[in-house]
Amino acid sequence: MQLEGRVALVTGAGSGIGKASAILLAQEGARLAVLSRTESQIIEVAETIRQNGGQAMSLVADVAQPGPMQQAVQQIIDQWGRLDIVFANAGINGMWAPVEELEPEEWDEVMNINLKGTFLTVKYSVPYLRKQGGSIIIDSSVNGTRMFSNTEMVAYATSKAGQAAFGKIIALQLARQHIRVNIICPGAIYSEIGDNTRSRHRERIRKRIQYQEGIVPLTGGKPGTPEQVAQLVLFLASDASSHITGTEIWIDGGESLVEG
């Protein structure tokens, strides 16, 4: 029980990496606040945690909206009195298109959820993390940090690069308050994030360079799983990573080394 007595917030917790991470953190003793825009999903996740002997509360909020996010964090404090771990995971792929065909509102949608949402999640959590120290984990991507061959992901990759820079800056800012900040960069992972992907004229963008044995060398092309990413989240949330901050960790089976 590596996280006994601690309280964790996971955004985008209704499915995929967020769901797997919330369940694993709860198994290790943390009380979980699971947050999503989709109420039915997080109710199910919270119930799964409780059925397995854990404690969980479900929070419905749009991470891009300041008021609801501030209220969500306050609900955690009102119920459990503390906050120790924050996994800023919520995000979308958005529109993939040539830059001249990407509409301003499509750009804004991705930036609001992926980048502004990360900022707001951290902003409203820090006053409570500061009281005893803690861990912030930001879910970025191989795209925009070590891989740029997915050229159709103009807004997505830019938002992910921004998350990585944001994480490093605040890691230094918050270090004296004993708050660690790290950035995970998943590659191809089995996840529902593809459900919110839209594309326009991708055929006009140059073909991606392909690895002859598949794009994930470690597995011969097979994507990773949310549960594998959850193990990394647990490591960064726990005392096992107590001297690690401001660090990007790629979890992609070597994909970004080939497709960079």
Disulfide bonds with the S-S distance in Angstrom:
none
